[in-house]
Amino acid sequence: MDRVGTDVGDMSRRAGEVIRRINRFFDGPMSRKKMLLLVLVVIFLMLYIGPTLISWFLHTESVYSQRNVCQKKFLSPFEDALNEYDAYLRHETSATLSSLSHNYVPYVGNGLLGLTLEHDSYLNIKYGRTLSLPVRYYPLYIVDDFDMKEFTVADYKKGIINRFQCSSSGLHVSYQYYAHRTIPSLFVQEILINNPTYTAKSICLSTPRVSEWPSAVRQTIKLNQGVDTKEYELVTGMISLPDSENVIAVAVVCRKLSSNTITVDAQDGLDLLILTTVQFSLPFQKYDYPKQKDTVTKKAIEEMKKVIALTNDRPAVKQLRENHARVWTGLWYTGFSISDSKAEGIINGDRINATIYAILSQVRSYEHEEHVKLNMKSELLRTLSYSEGCYEGHSTLDALNLWKPLNTLSNLNAVASVWLLTLEKLGCHNLLKAGASGVNLAMILSFGSLRFSNQHLEYNIHPSKLHRDFLFRRINYGNLTHVNISVIVQEDNKAALFVALDRSDKYYYACDAGCLDSPVQLGPYRKYFPVKLTEPLTAILYVTADKQHMEDLRHAIHVKEVMEAPPHENHVIALHKHGHSLGGLNPLFWISIICLIVIFHLFLCKIIMNEFCDNGVSYRRVYNKP
């Protein structure tokens, strides 16, 4: 007990001594040494604490200015998806920054029709590999109010674009847009207008229009909707094909509102469901237009009647949306994850997911569409299970032409066209025939140069490329087996492979580069495989259900040398983790260290000069003293 009291007393005396020294430092006139020390302290605070305080202040201010009631209400359900790059948030202010590569245009499509979700967007239909043939019909209903703050969330997993408008007067408007997956001719707009104020509000809606479509004819038709009869707009016309004398006939049927101005009562809301069906013909000669026009018109009207019958109440509308979202969620079942990199010009998860979503929006999901017959669906499933030859090229993560900005409709169509062409020509043509599910699997295989070849799946990539963490999730190996392949960079900067089966219908085996070791049986738990470098270069991993085939690979793969791949250079790992090759320390640290060293030497030189000069003057004074 006495010892504890003694320690406390010592600490108190030391603290008191420090305080007295600080007081003595500030007492008296400000000398050069005191001034220099204060300058050094101020520089240190400016370099390290200053940026942090400024960043915190600005961030706090922006949070308070942006996190208003409207945003909290609408954005909170998407926070997890935004953090995982499964969704993309686009503010109205960022919409003008079309030159930024990370500014993705909001888009919906299902392989038959598609459009961007901007205020002045028109329909596009299939032509060639992409939805690049414009139909100059503008189908969007949007509240026109420049006072409203607007932001858009693209939900990749559900295939739905959510738009929110927040007015300073308290009025909230939310939109949901989607090109339906199981009914490919259908485009849906769900609009909810909420007025929580104590006064009625009148709003003006921009309504669908036709522009730059000379042959278009607009007319109003009436269709039964439950016990009521609603007005719908029918638009028909022909569209010329690029570089061809042929044309196609197009028919569009869309819900028509009685007025452009809507009044919402106080503390009330208004729910609008806008359905649009689109039908178009195969190419034909112009003289056959009357016949083709009647055919597509009949199909569009009949399709609208069926959809009206499916949406006679709110639960039915919810079911329609859930059927669409279920298909999109299933498309993402096979997926890919990659660790974030801060290196300049590197592809990260946000760009990858945005590109996958854009490509899948250009392709139909035949196996989920209502009009596709059962025998054709069975054939499509067989095609999905046969992936022989896909993928034959180098990793598409290194192909910059495939990762151009998606900030405009033309750029999106160009990127989609190049992607589909690349996959088709590099052995994935059979998967592409299966629709969106096959395209997604082909893209995942291409990210890692994974290839189905002669009874096995092989991972063809140079070990030097494995300087980030990868996860290939649920690769479809037949109909009943899913393979998970992980690449993890260890503490010693060496990459390691881990393989597991998500599910399987038989025994599967794997071996590393060269297959010199005995095959390892795979299961639901991850099995470790070292990354090896061979001479000549071979695949770093082989997976097969045929154990004898893997035993034969040992004698069929002829290599001169097999060794564990060397660890990556520290500066390479640091570049991805920190954005620079100086390790975990900020460049300001090194700059400040250099400045301190220079200042220290200048200070030292100053002391020496002062000491020399003072000694000389003192000596002369003693010498001249009488």
Secondary structure, DSSP 4 states (H G I P E B T S, - for coil): -HHHHHHHHHHHHHHHHHHHHHHHHHSS---HHHHHHHHHHHHHIIIIIHHHHHHHHHHHHHHHHH--HHHHHHHGGGHHHHHTTSEEEEETGGGG-TT-TT-PPPEEE-SSEEEE-STT--EEEEETTEEEEEE-EE---EE--TTSEEEEEEETTTTEEEEEEE-TTS-EEEEEEEE-SSSTTEEEEEEEEEE-SSS-EEEEEE--EE-S-TT-EEEEEEEEETTEEEEEEEEEEEEEPTTSS-EEEEEEEEE--S-SEEEE-TTEEEEEEEEEEEEE---B-GGGHHHHHHHHHHHHHHHHHHHHHHTSSHHHHHHHHHHHHHHHHHHTSSEEEE----STT---HHHHHHHHHHHHTTS--GGG-TTS-HHHHHHHHHHHH--TT---SS-GGG-GGGG---SSHHHHHHHHHHHHHHHIIIIIHHHHHT-HHHHHHHHHHHHTTEEEETTEEEE---GGG--S-EEEEEEESSSS-EEEEEEEE-TTS-EEEEEEEEE-SS--EEEEGGG-SPPEE--SS-EEEE-EEEES---SEEEES-HHHHHHHHHHS--SEEEEPPPPPHHHHHHHHHSSSSTTS-HHHHHHHHHHHHHHHHHHHHHHHHHHHHHHHHHHHHHH--
